[in-house]
Amino acid sequence: MPELPEVKTIQSQIKKHLPIKVEKIRKSSVIKSILHTKVPNLDGEKISKLKRHGKCLIFEFHEDLFLLSHLGMTGSWRISKEKIREKHVHFIFIGEGKLLSYVDPRRFGHMYFFNKEELQTYLKRLGPDLLSKKLNADFIYSVLSKHPSREIKPLLLEQKYFAGSGNYIANEVCARAKILPNKLCKKLSLSDAKRIKKAFSSILKDSIKHKGVTFQGGYTDAHGEKGQGVSNLVVFHQKICGMCKKTEVKKIILKQRGTFYCPKCQQ
């Protein structure tokens, strides 16, 4: 957390306020645990665009200056007219009567000021965005074929293949595709890959529509509001399967991550 729907929600909300001319910045005393590059001279610069790839937000100042922000587990950006009354604010852009503040209680997020070449080098580590046309059934099947001995659900968490996926998305994809999360990839067919693609589209549409998914003490959007997408989850942290409406959801641990499934709906 946050995963693609949550990051996209923040992106969409902040974009409405751009461009923002940077007049000042403020940093917390522990910003070095989050910001891994020097802050360049931003005098007169404007945040002109806000792009996204997977879980990464990319603030564009001009064609050769960017801030890449990965929100980690508890990070978020807030847009406001006044200083927000929250703890754990670690970076603030101030300009034109607007404040753009980075909040991160656990400080697992990462930020980098990059030039164009550095940005492209970083993004090459990531696979296609989950909303990209490149993430089709053929691509998914090719990934499964490369890892025949891997279990499907942990593989769906790999950002080098599925940029933007996370634990709740991977759980929900397996459920909606009717595939057991610990099933080996070598036992999956192109038909299964098509179901996985459809399942990605389903959970992303539901979560984006409801401005993300918030669990206890978790994600809030750019206005400090919780996402309502938890109501659409069919297995993740659910007692009863949301598909068959009667089977108790089971929990196992795969690669140190909580994994939920319906023993009746998934095979």
N, C-alpha and C positions, 0 to 999 in steps of 0.2 A: 504494500500500500504506500502511496497511491499508484493505481495502475492506469492504463490508457484512458478509460472514461473520466477518471478524476482529473488527470492532467489536461485532457482536452476541454473539460468544463472550465478550468482555470484559464486556459488559453483563450477560449471564446469570450469570457467575461472581461479579461484585461484588454483584449484587442479593441473593444468598443471605446476605450479611453486613449488610444494611441492616435497620433504621436505625443510623446511627452518629452519636453526639453529638460535635460538634467541641469539643475541649478546647484544642487548639493548632494552629497551622499553621507550616510552615517553607517558606521560599522560597530558591532559589539566587540567586547574584549576577547572573545573566543572565536572570532570569524575565521582564523587560520585553520581551524579544524574542518571548515566547510569550503572556504575559498582557497583554491590551490594555485592561483596565479596572482601576479601583481595587478592592482587596479590601474588601468591606463589613465591618461589625462582625458577626462570627460567634459572639459569646459566647452560649452556650446554644442555638445552632442545631443542628439535626440534618439530616444528609443522609437524607431520608425515602424518596425514590424515585429510580430511575435509568431514564430513558427514552432513546429513540434515534430519530433520523430520518436515513436515509442513513448517512453516515459520522460523524455528530455524536452524541456522548453528551451527555445533558442531566441533570445532577444537580439534583434539586429539594430545596430546603430548606423552603420553604413556598410558598403560592400566588402570591407576588410576588417570589420570590428564587430564581434559578437560576444554575448554572454550566454554560455550553455549552463543550464541549471537542471540537475537531477534531484528530485525531491526526496529520495531515500524512503524512509518509513513514515516520517511524520512531518515532512516539509510542506509548505504551502506559500503562495504569494497572495498578499492582500492589496486591494486597491481601495483607497480612502481619501477623504479630503482633510482629515485630521489624524494626528498620531493615534494609532490603535492601542487600546488598553489591554494588551496581552503580554504575557511573559515570553521570553525566548525569541525576541525580534533581533535578528543578527545582521541584517543589511537593509538599508532604505535608500531608494531613489526619491529625491524631493524635487519637484518642478511643476510650475504652472498651476499651483493650487491643488496638486495631487501628490499623494504619497504611495509609492509602490514598495511594500515591505515584505521581506522574506522572514517567515516564522518557522522555527524547527526545534521543538522541545528536546528531541533526542540527538540532534545534530548528526544524523546519518546521511544527510544530503551532501551534494557536491556541486561546486560552481567553478567555472573556468572562463576567463576572458581569452578569446581565441581570435586569431586572424583567419582568413578564409581557408588557407591550406591546413592549419591546425584543426579547424572545425571539421573539414572533410576527412582528415585522418581519423579523428575520433569517431565520426559517424560510420566509417567503414567497418568498425568492429560490430556494428549492429546489423541484424537482418532486416527484411522488409517490415515496414509498419503494418500492424494488424489490419488497418483500414486500406492498405495499398492494394491495387489490382495485382501486384506481383505475388501477393499471398493467395494463390489459387490452389485448387486441389492437386494439380501436378507438382507444384512446388512442395506442398505438404508431404505428398507421397515420396518425393525425392529425398526429403529429410528423414522420413521413416526408414527408407531403404538403406540410408547410410548408417543407421544405428539399429541394426536388427536385434541386438541383445539388450537394448535400453527399454525401460518401462515408459509407457506413453506419457503419463502425467508429468513426471519430472522433466522429460524432454520438452514439453510444451512451455516450460518456464525459461528455456534458454533464449536469452536476448539476441544471440547471434543468429537465431533463426526466426524468432517470433517477438519482434520489438514491440513492447507495450504490454505483454502478457505478465501475469502475476498469479499468486496462489488462488485467489477466488475465481479468476477467469479460467485458469487451467482446470480447476475442479468442475466448474460449470460446463466447460466445453466437453469434457469426458462424459458428464451426465447427459447433456443434450444430444451428444452423438451416440449415446447408448453403448459406451465402451467402458469396461472396467479400467480404473486408473493405473493398475499394476500390470496390465496386459502388455506383452512384449511386442515391439514394433514389427518384428518379422511375421507376426500373426495378423497384421492389419493389411487391408487391400486398398486399391484405389477407391473403391466404393466407400470404405471407411474414411479415407482422406476427404472425400466429398462431404461426408457427414460432419467431419471435423470443421471444414470450411464453413458449412451452414451454421454450425453451433457457435463458431466465433462471431459470425454476423449477428446471430440472435442475441447473445449475451451483451455484445457491444451496443447494439441498438437499444436494448432495454436499459442498460446502465447510463448511457449518454442521455437518453430521454429524461431520466430522473436525476440528472446532474451528479452522477457518481453514486458510490456506495459508501456509507459510513457505518463502521462498527463501533463498539464502545470506546470512547476516548480517541477516536480516529480522525479521519480526514474531514476537513472543512474547505469550502470553495473560496474564491477570491473576495467574497463578501462575508466570510465567517460562518456560512450556513452549511448544515449537514446535507449530504446526498441522501436521496430517498430510494435508491435502487435496491436496497436489501430486500424489499418486498417482492422482488422478481427472482430471487435466488431459489433454485430448486433443490440443491443439496448442501451447499456450503453453509456450515453452522446451522443447519436445519434439523429439526427432530423427525419430521415426517417428509418423505419425498414429495416435492411439488409437482411431479409428473403423474405418478400413479395415485397420489393423495392418500395412501394408506400404509405404505411400507416404511418401517423405521430406518432412518439413515444410519449407516455404519461409518465409523472413523478408524483409519489406520494411519501410520506414519511412513511416508516415503521420502527418503533423503532429508530427514529431519523436518519435514513439513507436514502439518496436519492435512489429511486427505479424506474427503467425504464422498460416499457413493451410495446408490440404492441397489441392494442385491437382487431386486426383482427386475428393475428397468435396464441395468447395465450388465453386459456379458463380455 
